[in-house]
Amino acid sequence: MPSRKRRILVTGVARWWGALVVQRLVEDPDVAEVIGIDIREPRHDLGRADYLKLDIRHSLIGKLVRAVGIDTVVHTLTRIDSFDMDPARAHEMNVIGTLNLLAGCAGTGSPVRRFVLKSSGHVYGSRFDLPTGLREDHRLDSNSRHQFVRDIVEVESYVSDFAVRNPNITILALRFSNSLNPDEPQPLARYLDLEVVPTVIGYDPPLQLIHRDDAIEAMVLATKRGPGGAYNIAPAGNEPL
């Protein structure tokens, strides 16, 4: 008997993360349907995917998951570059939104069997005493002075608890190093794009930068295979500033 084609829900399609993941998924012959949701209109073409203007904090999430028969959820709406966003709003979207999304995927009758979270390597913090190479089991920086880091650590804690309570759902948290995308430059990219880049005299920190296409490839692969757990997504080496 042929396997059932997948039905996938992708959050955060107004930004490049979600939109480019959708573009890849709709090309997969094993995917029957892709639904992208966001509170803003997508700026990228989503192909044959359906777009719904929907807030992940809304109770309709659970009804949508069951009505469509969603088996895979890709949560890209987490903001890991929220320096230019109101902290309260960022917390609402990152933490409260994720909690509601998880609630919609749980419970009797839920068809969800795979959940992919876009997280960040920032969860380890940026202290001077961190080792050069970080493993996924390294302690997360829940006491970071940056709220957006604390938010993502909190999100991961809820996702971990959800995984324990829902062993029938495979959950992957992808912790990305800094990504570069010329279409939507993040704070680090804007810093590097300055005519004069300010640095600390006598200090040349190593940076790990992942290309946009590699980041999307990792997200797409995570929808298909791999055991549950946290994964650091970064290049093999680093570059000095």
GROMACS elastic network, one bead per residue, 0.5 to 0.9 nm:
[ bonds ]
;  ai    aj funct       b0    kb
    1     4     6  0.89942   500
    2     5     6  0.87760   500
    3     6     6  0.89666   500
    3    30     6  0.87883   500
    4    30     6  0.81800   500
    4    31     6  0.89929   500
    4    32     6  0.87385   500
    5    29     6  0.82468   500
    5    30     6  0.51507   500
    5    31     6  0.52589   500
    5    32     6  0.52832   500
    5    33     6  0.83432   500
    6    30     6  0.63556   500
    6    32     6  0.55303   500
    6    33     6  0.69085   500
    6    34     6  0.85757   500
    6    69     6  0.89061   500
    6    70     6  0.76235   500
    6    71     6  0.64455   500
    6    72     6  0.73944   500
    7    31     6  0.61423   500
    7    32     6  0.57067   500
    7    34     6  0.59211   500
    7    35     6  0.80413   500
    7    68     6  0.76199   500
    7    69     6  0.66878   500
    7    71     6  0.57233   500
    7    72     6  0.65460   500
    7    73     6  0.88397   500
    8    25     6  0.84307   500
    8    31     6  0.75941   500
    8    32     6  0.83487   500
    8    33     6  0.63244   500
    8    35     6  0.63397   500
    8    36     6  0.85448   500
    8    69     6  0.87784   500
    8    70     6  0.55728   500
    8    71     6  0.62459   500
    8    73     6  0.57874   500
    8    74     6  0.74690   500
    8   223     6  0.88094   500
    9    33     6  0.85682   500
    9    34     6  0.59228   500
    9    36     6  0.59762   500
    9    37     6  0.76659   500
    9    65     6  0.79632   500
    9    70     6  0.64817   500
    9    71     6  0.81994   500
    9    72     6  0.63539   500
    9    74     6  0.61765   500
    9    75     6  0.82529   500
   10    13     6  0.69412   500
   10    18     6  0.64088   500
   10    19     6  0.84957   500
   10    21     6  0.80045   500
   10    22     6  0.70877   500
   10    34     6  0.73880   500
   10    35     6  0.62027   500
   10    37     6  0.63968   500
   10    38     6  0.89404   500
   10    72     6  0.85696   500
   10    73     6  0.59743   500
   10    75     6  0.60007   500
   10    76     6  0.71025   500
   10    77     6  0.86949   500
   11    14     6  0.87132   500
   11    18     6  0.63286   500
   11    35     6  0.85338   500
   11    36     6  0.58568   500
   11    37     6  0.50546   500
   11    38     6  0.61818   500
   11    56     6  0.77873   500
   11    73     6  0.79796   500
   11    74     6  0.63970   500
   11    75     6  0.50806   500
   11    76     6  0.55510   500
   11    77     6  0.55145   500
   11    78     6  0.89522   500
   12    15     6  0.61028   500
   12    16     6  0.84037   500
   12    17     6  0.73101   500
   12    18     6  0.50893   500
   12    19     6  0.75409   500
   12    36     6  0.73982   500
   12    37     6  0.62363   500
   12    38     6  0.51915   500
   12    39     6  0.82798   500
   12    40     6  0.87151   500
   12    42     6  0.87699   500
   12    75     6  0.71849   500
   12    76     6  0.53677   500
   12    78     6  0.79052   500
   13    16     6  0.69267   500
   13    17     6  0.70387   500
   13    20     6  0.80970   500
   13    21     6  0.85036   500
   13    22     6  0.77263   500
   13    36     6  0.57862   500
   13    37     6  0.60909   500
   13    38     6  0.58738   500
   13    40     6  0.82862   500
   13    41     6  0.80172   500
   13    42     6  0.57634   500
   13    43     6  0.83513   500
   13    44     6  0.82933   500
   13    46     6  0.84338   500
   13    51     6  0.83249   500
   13    76     6  0.78837   500
   13    77     6  0.78033   500
   14    17     6  0.84198   500
   14    18     6  0.69975   500
   14    19     6  0.65867   500
   14    36     6  0.88994   500
   14    37     6  0.81557   500
   14    38     6  0.61361   500
   14    39     6  0.78329   500
   14    40     6  0.57228   500
   14    41     6  0.56780   500
   14    43     6  0.59870   500
   14    44     6  0.76037   500
   14    77     6  0.89618   500
   15    18     6  0.59929   500
   15    19     6  0.62419   500
   15    20     6  0.85734   500
   15    40     6  0.89921   500
   15    42     6  0.68903   500
   15    43     6  0.71934   500
   15    44     6  0.81269   500
   15    76     6  0.88324   500
   15    77     6  0.82640   500
   15   184     6  0.80447   500
   16    19     6  0.50755   500
   16    20     6  0.56987   500
   16    21     6  0.82016   500
   16    42     6  0.86957   500
   16    43     6  0.80692   500
   16    44     6  0.73996   500
   16   181     6  0.85303   500
   16   183     6  0.80824   500
   16   184     6  0.73197   500
   17    20     6  0.57017   500
   17    21     6  0.63414   500
   17    22     6  0.88049   500
   17    76     6  0.62968   500
   17    77     6  0.82199   500
   17   118     6  0.89920   500
   17   212     6  0.84219   500
   17   215     6  0.84155   500
   17   216     6  0.70268   500
   18    21     6  0.51971   500
   18    22     6  0.62286   500
   18    23     6  0.87476   500
   18    36     6  0.77735   500
   18    74     6  0.82243   500
   18    75     6  0.80600   500
   18    76     6  0.56070   500
   18    77     6  0.74187   500
   18   216     6  0.87731   500
   19    22     6  0.51095   500
   19    23     6  0.62948   500
   19    24     6  0.88703   500
   19    36     6  0.79329   500
   19    42     6  0.71296   500
   19    43     6  0.80680   500
   19    44     6  0.61186   500
   19    45     6  0.74854   500
   19    46     6  0.63428   500
   20    24     6  0.64239   500
   20    25     6  0.87004   500
   20    44     6  0.77763   500
   20    45     6  0.87778   500
   20    46     6  0.79931   500
   20   213     6  0.87413   500
   20   216     6  0.67785   500
   21    24     6  0.52702   500
   21    25     6  0.62296   500
   21    26     6  0.88130   500
   21    74     6  0.87343   500
   21    76     6  0.89930   500
   21   216     6  0.58572   500
   21   217     6  0.80442   500
   21   219     6  0.69842   500
   21   220     6  0.63977   500
   22    25     6  0.50214   500
   22    26     6  0.61494   500
   22    27     6  0.87778   500
   22    34     6  0.70850   500
   22    35     6  0.82952   500
   22    36     6  0.73016   500
   22    46     6  0.62245   500
   22    47     6  0.81010   500
   22    49     6  0.71823   500
   22   220     6  0.88568   500
   23    26     6  0.56569   500
   23    27     6  0.69441   500
   23    44     6  0.88642   500
   23    45     6  0.75964   500
   23    46     6  0.56700   500
   23    47     6  0.64319   500
   23    48     6  0.86639   500
   23    49     6  0.81725   500
   24    27     6  0.55316   500
   24    28     6  0.70744   500
   24   216     6  0.83469   500
   24   217     6  0.84995   500
   24   220     6  0.72079   500
   25    28     6  0.53511   500
   25    29     6  0.87437   500
   25    31     6  0.69557   500
   25    33     6  0.89476   500
   25    34     6  0.72781   500
   25    49     6  0.88614   500
   25   220     6  0.70356   500
   26    29     6  0.77758   500
   26    31     6  0.67601   500
   26    32     6  0.82115   500
   26    33     6  0.74611   500
   26    34     6  0.65898   500
   26    46     6  0.82032   500
   26    47     6  0.69762   500
   26    48     6  0.64717   500
   26    49     6  0.65219   500
   27    30     6  0.88233   500
   27    31     6  0.79853   500
   27    47     6  0.88584   500
   27    48     6  0.89515   500
   28    31     6  0.55195   500
   28    32     6  0.85456   500
   29    32     6  0.73958   500
   31    34     6  0.73867   500
   33    48     6  0.83272   500
   33    49     6  0.67562   500
   33    50     6  0.80273   500
   33    68     6  0.89473   500
   33    70     6  0.88519   500
   34    48     6  0.78778   500
   34    50     6  0.63885   500
   34    51     6  0.87093   500
   34    70     6  0.89607   500
   35    49     6  0.56486   500
   35    51     6  0.58352   500
   35    52     6  0.72481   500
   36    46     6  0.81922   500
   36    49     6  0.69044   500
   36    50     6  0.61243   500
   36    52     6  0.62776   500
   36    53     6  0.85511   500
   37    40     6  0.85938   500
   37    50     6  0.85119   500
   37    51     6  0.57974   500
   37    53     6  0.57480   500
   37    54     6  0.56462   500
   37    55     6  0.75464   500
   37    56     6  0.79882   500
   38    41     6  0.71153   500
   38    42     6  0.78950   500
   38    51     6  0.80795   500
   38    52     6  0.69091   500
   38    53     6  0.53863   500
   38    54     6  0.54503   500
   38    55     6  0.61271   500
   38    56     6  0.76065   500
   38    77     6  0.81760   500
   39    52     6  0.83545   500
   39    53     6  0.51478   500
   39    54     6  0.54400   500
   39    55     6  0.55039   500
   39    56     6  0.84912   500
   40    43     6  0.89397   500
   40    53     6  0.68054   500
   40    54     6  0.86519   500
   41    51     6  0.84631   500
   41    52     6  0.89511   500
   41    53     6  0.73521   500
   42    45     6  0.73372   500
   42    46     6  0.78390   500
   42    51     6  0.82577   500
   43    46     6  0.89921   500
   46    49     6  0.55717   500
   46    50     6  0.76851   500
   46    51     6  0.78805   500
   47    50     6  0.83802   500
   51    54     6  0.89958   500
   54    57     6  0.85307   500
   54    58     6  0.73586   500
   54    60     6  0.82711   500
   54    61     6  0.82162   500
   55    58     6  0.54833   500
   55    59     6  0.89516   500
   55    60     6  0.87637   500
   55    61     6  0.83373   500
   55    93     6  0.89606   500
   55    97     6  0.80049   500
   56    59     6  0.79588   500
   56    60     6  0.83518   500
   56    61     6  0.65077   500
   56    77     6  0.89958   500
   56    93     6  0.79180   500
   56    96     6  0.87866   500
   56    97     6  0.52920   500
   56    98     6  0.73555   500
   56   100     6  0.66892   500
   56   101     6  0.59912   500
   57    60     6  0.86525   500
   57    61     6  0.79445   500
   57    92     6  0.83622   500
   57    93     6  0.75706   500
   57    96     6  0.67167   500
   57    98     6  0.77371   500
   57    99     6  0.81429   500
   57   100     6  0.55317   500
   57   101     6  0.71017   500
   58    61     6  0.62157   500
   58    62     6  0.88681   500
   58    97     6  0.82819   500
   58   100     6  0.73443   500
   58   101     6  0.85851   500
   59    62     6  0.63703   500
   59    63     6  0.75661   500
   59   100     6  0.73746   500
   59   101     6  0.87253   500
   59   104     6  0.75181   500
   60    63     6  0.51392   500
   60    64     6  0.60720   500
   60    65     6  0.86294   500
   60   104     6  0.81487   500
   61    64     6  0.51550   500
   61    65     6  0.62318   500
   61    66     6  0.88050   500
   61   100     6  0.78377   500
   61   101     6  0.65611   500
   61   103     6  0.86502   500
   61   104     6  0.55109   500
   61   105     6  0.81873   500
   62    65     6  0.51663   500
   62    66     6  0.64106   500
   62    67     6  0.85871   500
   62   100     6  0.86379   500
   62   101     6  0.76053   500
   62   102     6  0.88615   500
   62   103     6  0.72221   500
   62   105     6  0.62479   500
   62   106     6  0.82123   500
   62   110     6  0.82567   500
   63    66     6  0.53166   500
   63    67     6  0.59182   500
   63    68     6  0.85066   500
   63   104     6  0.74527   500
   64    67     6  0.51114   500
   64    68     6  0.60122   500
   64    69     6  0.80851   500
   64    70     6  0.80761   500
   64   104     6  0.85381   500
   65    68     6  0.56729   500
   65    69     6  0.57847   500
   65    70     6  0.50447   500
   65    71     6  0.81309   500
   65   104     6  0.70617   500
   65   105     6  0.69091   500
   65   110     6  0.72899   500
   65   111     6  0.74257   500
   65   112     6  0.76707   500
   66    70     6  0.66336   500
   66   104     6  0.87691   500
   66   105     6  0.85576   500
   66   109     6  0.72527   500
   66   110     6  0.60386   500
   66   111     6  0.65771   500
   66   112     6  0.86050   500
   67    70     6  0.80687   500
   69   110     6  0.79808   500
   69   111     6  0.57149   500
   69   112     6  0.77317   500
   70    73     6  0.72795   500
   70   105     6  0.88672   500
   70   110     6  0.82864   500
   70   111     6  0.59378   500
   70   112     6  0.57703   500
   70   113     6  0.85642   500
   71   110     6  0.84252   500
   71   111     6  0.52583   500
   71   113     6  0.52298   500
   71   114     6  0.64091   500
   71   115     6  0.85817   500
   72   111     6  0.85392   500
   72   112     6  0.56944   500
   72   113     6  0.60981   500
   72   115     6  0.57860   500
   72   116     6  0.78723   500
   72   223     6  0.69149   500
   73   105     6  0.84291   500
   73   112     6  0.73032   500
   73   113     6  0.85056   500
   73   114     6  0.63616   500
   73   116     6  0.62048   500
   73   117     6  0.84585   500
   73   223     6  0.81224   500
   74    77     6  0.89786   500
   74   114     6  0.84789   500
   74   115     6  0.60073   500
   74   117     6  0.62449   500
   74   118     6  0.78660   500
   74   219     6  0.79994   500
   74   220     6  0.89603   500
   74   223     6  0.74249   500
   75    78     6  0.71261   500
   75    98     6  0.82077   500
   75   101     6  0.87027   500
   75   115     6  0.75720   500
   75   116     6  0.60330   500
   75   118     6  0.61022   500
   76    79     6  0.81722   500
   76   116     6  0.83520   500
   76   117     6  0.65313   500
   76   118     6  0.51270   500
   76   119     6  0.82784   500
   77    93     6  0.78328   500
   77    94     6  0.74534   500
   77    97     6  0.88970   500
   77    98     6  0.87144   500
   77   117     6  0.89226   500
   77   118     6  0.77146   500
   78    90     6  0.87443   500
   78    93     6  0.72141   500
   78    94     6  0.51552   500
   78    95     6  0.84279   500
   78    97     6  0.88206   500
   78    98     6  0.80124   500
   78   117     6  0.81724   500
   78   118     6  0.65835   500
   78   119     6  0.71076   500
   78   152     6  0.76435   500
   78   155     6  0.87885   500
   79    82     6  0.58753   500
   79    90     6  0.71359   500
   79    93     6  0.80031   500
   79    94     6  0.64948   500
   79   118     6  0.89726   500
   79   119     6  0.86280   500
   79   148     6  0.76888   500
   79   152     6  0.82220   500
   80    83     6  0.86633   500
   80    94     6  0.89043   500
   80   119     6  0.74725   500
   80   120     6  0.66172   500
   80   122     6  0.79548   500
   80   148     6  0.64608   500
   80   149     6  0.72863   500
   80   151     6  0.89476   500
   80   152     6  0.73288   500
   81    84     6  0.76493   500
   81    85     6  0.84464   500
   81   148     6  0.75649   500
   81   186     6  0.65540   500
   81   187     6  0.68384   500
   82    85     6  0.50128   500
   82    86     6  0.77776   500
   82    87     6  0.75756   500
   82    90     6  0.66738   500
   82   147     6  0.88918   500
   82   148     6  0.62219   500
   82   187     6  0.89967   500
   83    86     6  0.79851   500
   83    87     6  0.80991   500
   83   146     6  0.88699   500
   83   148     6  0.77785   500
   83   187     6  0.78517   500
   84    87     6  0.87419   500
   84   187     6  0.87643   500
   85    88     6  0.85361   500
   85    89     6  0.71634   500
   85    90     6  0.63201   500
   86    89     6  0.53275   500
   86    90     6  0.61197   500
   86    91     6  0.86600   500
   87    90     6  0.50193   500
   87    91     6  0.61083   500
   87    92     6  0.85875   500
   87   147     6  0.70938   500
   87   148     6  0.74805   500
   88    91     6  0.51468   500
   88    92     6  0.62462   500
   88    93     6  0.88174   500
   89    93     6  0.63032   500
   89    94     6  0.85265   500
   90    93     6  0.52724   500
   90    94     6  0.59246   500
   90    95     6  0.81946   500
   90   147     6  0.89556   500
   90   148     6  0.72754   500
   90   151     6  0.83578   500
   91    94     6  0.51562   500
   91    95     6  0.55050   500
   91    96     6  0.69822   500
   91    97     6  0.85732   500
   91   147     6  0.81336   500
   91   148     6  0.73710   500
   91   151     6  0.62882   500
   92    95     6  0.57471   500
   92    97     6  0.62080   500
   92    98     6  0.89106   500
   93    96     6  0.59261   500
   93    98     6  0.72334   500
   94    97     6  0.56872   500
   94    98     6  0.59795   500
   94    99     6  0.86334   500
   94   148     6  0.84648   500
   94   151     6  0.65818   500
   94   152     6  0.70352   500
   94   155     6  0.69966   500
   95    98     6  0.52657   500
   95    99     6  0.61905   500
   95   100     6  0.87292   500
   95   151     6  0.62731   500
   95   152     6  0.75475   500
   95   154     6  0.70034   500
   95   155     6  0.55647   500
   95   158     6  0.86895   500
   96    99     6  0.51149   500
   96   100     6  0.62878   500
   96   101     6  0.86257   500
   96   155     6  0.87899   500
   97   100     6  0.52476   500
   97   101     6  0.61764   500
   97   102     6  0.86777   500
   98   102     6  0.60926   500
   98   103     6  0.85054   500
   98   155     6  0.68801   500
   98   158     6  0.84519   500
   98   159     6  0.84585   500
   99   102     6  0.51814   500
   99   103     6  0.61912   500
   99   104     6  0.86902   500
   99   155     6  0.78662   500
   99   158     6  0.72342   500
   99   159     6  0.83507   500
  100   104     6  0.62263   500
  100   105     6  0.87745   500
  101   104     6  0.50992   500
  101   105     6  0.64864   500
  101   106     6  0.89465   500
  102   105     6  0.50955   500
  102   106     6  0.63610   500
  102   158     6  0.86977   500
  102   159     6  0.77002   500
  102   162     6  0.73752   500
  103   106     6  0.52429   500
  103   107     6  0.76296   500
  103   162     6  0.89160   500
  104   107     6  0.78317   500
  104   110     6  0.81091   500
  105   110     6  0.60111   500
  105   111     6  0.78104   500
  105   112     6  0.60083   500
  105   113     6  0.89076   500
  105   115     6  0.88315   500
  106   109     6  0.83147   500
  106   110     6  0.59319   500
  106   111     6  0.88151   500
  106   112     6  0.77781   500
  106   162     6  0.84550   500
  106   166     6  0.73053   500
  106   169     6  0.89709   500
  107   110     6  0.58967   500
  107   166     6  0.86834   500
  108   111     6  0.89474   500
  110   113     6  0.84793   500
  112   115     6  0.75847   500
  112   168     6  0.86995   500
  112   169     6  0.66664   500
  113   168     6  0.64168   500
  113   170     6  0.60736   500
  113   171     6  0.84900   500
  114   168     6  0.86578   500
  114   169     6  0.52891   500
  114   171     6  0.58670   500
  114   172     6  0.80702   500
  114   223     6  0.71056   500
  114   224     6  0.87480   500
  114   228     6  0.87732   500
  115   169     6  0.70328   500
  115   170     6  0.62049   500
  115   172     6  0.63643   500
  115   173     6  0.85291   500
  115   222     6  0.89177   500
  115   223     6  0.76797   500
  115   228     6  0.89488   500
  116   170     6  0.84111   500
  116   171     6  0.58928   500
  116   173     6  0.60659   500
  116   174     6  0.74913   500
  116   219     6  0.75259   500
  116   222     6  0.66882   500
  116   223     6  0.66611   500
  117   156     6  0.85356   500
  117   159     6  0.84479   500
  117   171     6  0.76755   500
  117   172     6  0.61477   500
  117   174     6  0.61338   500
  117   175     6  0.86620   500
  117   219     6  0.86892   500
  118   172     6  0.87225   500
  118   173     6  0.62222   500
  118   174     6  0.53360   500
  118   175     6  0.67513   500
  118   176     6  0.76222   500
  118   219     6  0.78456   500
  119   122     6  0.84740   500
  119   123     6  0.80393   500
  119   152     6  0.68399   500
  119   153     6  0.87419   500
  119   155     6  0.86702   500
  119   156     6  0.77524   500
  119   173     6  0.60658   500
  119   174     6  0.53114   500
  119   176     6  0.63986   500
  120   123     6  0.60338   500
  120   124     6  0.86506   500
  120   149     6  0.86408   500
  120   152     6  0.76037   500
  120   173     6  0.88116   500
  120   174     6  0.69973   500
  120   177     6  0.64081   500
  120   178     6  0.80906   500
  120   232     6  0.82673   500
  120   233     6  0.86716   500
  121   124     6  0.61025   500
  121   125     6  0.79207   500
  121   174     6  0.86181   500
  121   176     6  0.52747   500
  121   177     6  0.52462   500
  121   178     6  0.78320   500
  121   232     6  0.69248   500
  121   233     6  0.80895   500
  121   234     6  0.87344   500
  122   125     6  0.53031   500
  122   126     6  0.71229   500
  122   140     6  0.88253   500
  122   141     6  0.83725   500
  122   149     6  0.63340   500
  122   152     6  0.84704   500
  122   153     6  0.89290   500
  122   175     6  0.79846   500
  122   176     6  0.82726   500
  122   177     6  0.76502   500
  122   178     6  0.87165   500
  123   126     6  0.87767   500
  123   139     6  0.87669   500
  123   140     6  0.54401   500
  123   141     6  0.57611   500
  123   142     6  0.77287   500
  123   144     6  0.86635   500
  123   149     6  0.58299   500
  123   150     6  0.75651   500
  123   152     6  0.66488   500
  123   153     6  0.57014   500
  123   156     6  0.89865   500
  123   175     6  0.79815   500
  124   127     6  0.86532   500
  124   130     6  0.83900   500
  124   134     6  0.82534   500
  124   138     6  0.72584   500
  124   139     6  0.66829   500
  124   141     6  0.51556   500
  124   142     6  0.85472   500
  124   149     6  0.86876   500
  124   153     6  0.86958   500
  125   130     6  0.82039   500
  125   140     6  0.71137   500
  125   141     6  0.51875   500
  125   142     6  0.85057   500
  125   143     6  0.89086   500
  125   144     6  0.65710   500
  125   149     6  0.75759   500
  126   129     6  0.85635   500
  126   130     6  0.73037   500
  126   141     6  0.87105   500
  126   144     6  0.86978   500
  127   130     6  0.57948   500
  128   131     6  0.85734   500
  130   133     6  0.83785   500
  130   134     6  0.79744   500
  131   134     6  0.63552   500
  134   137     6  0.81951   500
  134   138     6  0.64660   500
  134   232     6  0.84670   500
  135   138     6  0.55712   500
  135   231     6  0.88326   500
  135   232     6  0.75934   500
  136   139     6  0.84408   500
  136   175     6  0.87419   500
  136   229     6  0.89264   500
  136   230     6  0.62154   500
  136   231     6  0.63390   500
  136   232     6  0.63951   500
  137   140     6  0.85321   500
  137   230     6  0.84237   500
  139   142     6  0.86976   500
  140   143     6  0.87029   500
  140   153     6  0.67321   500
  141   144     6  0.55016   500
  141   149     6  0.76498   500
  141   150     6  0.71895   500
  141   153     6  0.71500   500
  142   149     6  0.76228   500
  142   150     6  0.52885   500
  142   151     6  0.84716   500
  142   152     6  0.89336   500
  142   153     6  0.59607   500
  142   154     6  0.74595   500
  143   146     6  0.84502   500
  143   147     6  0.89894   500
  143   149     6  0.87326   500
  143   150     6  0.66364   500
  144   147     6  0.70451   500
  144   148     6  0.88221   500
  144   149     6  0.63846   500
  144   150     6  0.59519   500
  145   149     6  0.80388   500
  145   150     6  0.79192   500
  146   149     6  0.54809   500
  146   150     6  0.65671   500
  146   151     6  0.87990   500
  147   151     6  0.60178   500
  147   152     6  0.86865   500
  148   152     6  0.63148   500
  148   153     6  0.86697   500
  149   152     6  0.52470   500
  149   153     6  0.62546   500
  149   154     6  0.85608   500
  150   153     6  0.50953   500
  150   154     6  0.60869   500
  150   155     6  0.85741   500
  151   154     6  0.50095   500
  151   155     6  0.61250   500
  151   156     6  0.86776   500
  152   156     6  0.61884   500
  152   157     6  0.85929   500
  153   156     6  0.51364   500
  153   157     6  0.62912   500
  153   158     6  0.88411   500
  154   157     6  0.50461   500
  154   158     6  0.63993   500
  154   159     6  0.86719   500
  155   158     6  0.52494   500
  155   159     6  0.62287   500
  155   160     6  0.86602   500
  156   160     6  0.60592   500
  156   161     6  0.85867   500
  156   173     6  0.75210   500
  157   160     6  0.50946   500
  157   161     6  0.62688   500
  157   162     6  0.85750   500
  158   161     6  0.50850   500
  158   162     6  0.60762   500
  158   163     6  0.86277   500
  159   163     6  0.62084   500
  159   164     6  0.88207   500
  159   171     6  0.78049   500
  159   173     6  0.83236   500
  160   163     6  0.50851   500
  160   164     6  0.65279   500
  160   165     6  0.88827   500
  160   171     6  0.82389   500
  160   229     6  0.84380   500
  161   164     6  0.52198   500
  161   165     6  0.64056   500
  161   166     6  0.86159   500
  162   165     6  0.51588   500
  162   166     6  0.59402   500
  162   167     6  0.85052   500
  162   171     6  0.87614   500
  163   166     6  0.50790   500
  163   167     6  0.58460   500
  163   168     6  0.83896   500
  163   169     6  0.68665   500
  163   170     6  0.73269   500
  163   171     6  0.63788   500
  163   228     6  0.85696   500
  164   167     6  0.58530   500
  165   168     6  0.89090   500
  166   169     6  0.57657   500
  166   170     6  0.85273   500
  167   170     6  0.71458   500
  169   228     6  0.86108   500
  170   226     6  0.88349   500
  170   227     6  0.68933   500
  170   228     6  0.50730   500
  170   229     6  0.82668   500
  171   227     6  0.79179   500
  171   229     6  0.63228   500
  171   230     6  0.85379   500
  172   222     6  0.71736   500
  172   223     6  0.88559   500
  172   226     6  0.81744   500
  172   227     6  0.74705   500
  172   230     6  0.57898   500
  172   231     6  0.73832   500
  173   228     6  0.80082   500
  173   229     6  0.62080   500
  173   231     6  0.61912   500
  173   232     6  0.86043   500
  174   218     6  0.82075   500
  174   219     6  0.77462   500
  174   222     6  0.84938   500
  174   229     6  0.85796   500
  174   230     6  0.59586   500
  174   232     6  0.61138   500
  174   233     6  0.64036   500
  175   230     6  0.71276   500
  175   231     6  0.58846   500
  175   233     6  0.56879   500
  175   234     6  0.83431   500
  176   179     6  0.74324   500
  176   210     6  0.78217   500
  176   215     6  0.74641   500
  176   231     6  0.83978   500
  176   232     6  0.61369   500
  176   234     6  0.61949   500
  177   207     6  0.89209   500
  177   208     6  0.61978   500
  177   209     6  0.61567   500
  177   210     6  0.62972   500
  177   232     6  0.76953   500
  177   233     6  0.62889   500
  177   234     6  0.53068   500
  177   235     6  0.81937   500
  178   186     6  0.87042   500
  178   188     6  0.76602   500
  178   189     6  0.89498   500
  178   207     6  0.83506   500
  178   208     6  0.66213   500
  178   209     6  0.51005   500
  178   210     6  0.61099   500
  178   211     6  0.87047   500
  178   234     6  0.82609   500
  179   185     6  0.89708   500
  179   186     6  0.80196   500
  179   188     6  0.87750   500
  179   189     6  0.84529   500
  179   208     6  0.86800   500
  179   209     6  0.55880   500
  179   211     6  0.57214   500
  179   212     6  0.60137   500
  179   215     6  0.73864   500
  180   184     6  0.83802   500
  180   185     6  0.67110   500
  180   186     6  0.73141   500
  180   188     6  0.83438   500
  180   189     6  0.64015   500
  180   209     6  0.69182   500
  180   210     6  0.65561   500
  180   211     6  0.56212   500
  180   212     6  0.58471   500
  181   184     6  0.56938   500
  181   185     6  0.56244   500
  181   186     6  0.77756   500
  181   189     6  0.80075   500
  181   211     6  0.72605   500
  181   212     6  0.56548   500
  181   213     6  0.89383   500
  182   185     6  0.55017   500
  182   186     6  0.89415   500
  182   189     6  0.81969   500
  185   188     6  0.77945   500
  185   189     6  0.53828   500
  185   190     6  0.60611   500
  186   189     6  0.53167   500
  186   190     6  0.62376   500
  186   191     6  0.86813   500
  187   190     6  0.51046   500
  187   191     6  0.61504   500
  187   192     6  0.87116   500
  188   191     6  0.50094   500
  188   192     6  0.62415   500
  188   193     6  0.85802   500
  189   192     6  0.51016   500
  189   193     6  0.60858   500
  189   194     6  0.89211   500
  190   193     6  0.50124   500
  190   194     6  0.66475   500
  191   194     6  0.56131   500
  191   197     6  0.67784   500
  191   198     6  0.86188   500
  192   195     6  0.83904   500
  192   196     6  0.85788   500
  192   197     6  0.62450   500
  192   241     6  0.89651   500
  193   196     6  0.83002   500
  193   197     6  0.76506   500
  194   197     6  0.55464   500
  194   198     6  0.87073   500
  199   202     6  0.88312   500
  199   203     6  0.76993   500
  199   204     6  0.80244   500
  199   241     6  0.85064   500
  200   203     6  0.55804   500
  200   204     6  0.76811   500
  201   204     6  0.81648   500
  204   240     6  0.59694   500
  204   241     6  0.56825   500
  205   239     6  0.83847   500
  205   240     6  0.57073   500
  205   241     6  0.57576   500
  206   238     6  0.58069   500
  206   239     6  0.53168   500
  206   241     6  0.60784   500
  207   237     6  0.88320   500
  207   238     6  0.53285   500
  207   239     6  0.51575   500
  207   240     6  0.59422   500
  207   241     6  0.64372   500
  208   234     6  0.66362   500
  208   235     6  0.64632   500
  208   236     6  0.85228   500
  208   237     6  0.69869   500
  208   239     6  0.64231   500
  208   240     6  0.88533   500
  209   234     6  0.71202   500
  209   235     6  0.68668   500
  209   238     6  0.73894   500
  209   239     6  0.79724   500
  210   213     6  0.84296   500
  210   214     6  0.66426   500
  210   215     6  0.66821   500
  210   233     6  0.80954   500
  210   234     6  0.59769   500
  210   235     6  0.60522   500
  211   214     6  0.53281   500
  211   215     6  0.63736   500
  211   216     6  0.88442   500
  211   235     6  0.88349   500
  212   215     6  0.51483   500
  212   216     6  0.63344   500
  212   217     6  0.86521   500
  213   216     6  0.51780   500
  213   217     6  0.61091   500
  213   218     6  0.86896   500
  214   218     6  0.62575   500
  214   219     6  0.87659   500
  215   218     6  0.52327   500
  215   219     6  0.64791   500
  215   220     6  0.88524   500
  215   233     6  0.76059   500
  215   234     6  0.86533   500
  216   219     6  0.50835   500
  216   220     6  0.62204   500
  216   221     6  0.86033   500
  217   220     6  0.51898   500
  217   221     6  0.61239   500
  217   222     6  0.85547   500
  218   221     6  0.51935   500
  218   222     6  0.61388   500
  218   223     6  0.88905   500
  218   233     6  0.75812   500
  219   222     6  0.51509   500
  219   223     6  0.66727   500
  220   223     6  0.53594   500
  220   224     6  0.70598   500
  221   224     6  0.53469   500
  221   225     6  0.63435   500
  221   226     6  0.81580   500
  222   225     6  0.55983   500
  222   226     6  0.63984   500
  223   226     6  0.84385   500
  226   229     6  0.88597   500
  234   237     6  0.83230   500
  235   238     6  0.71585   500
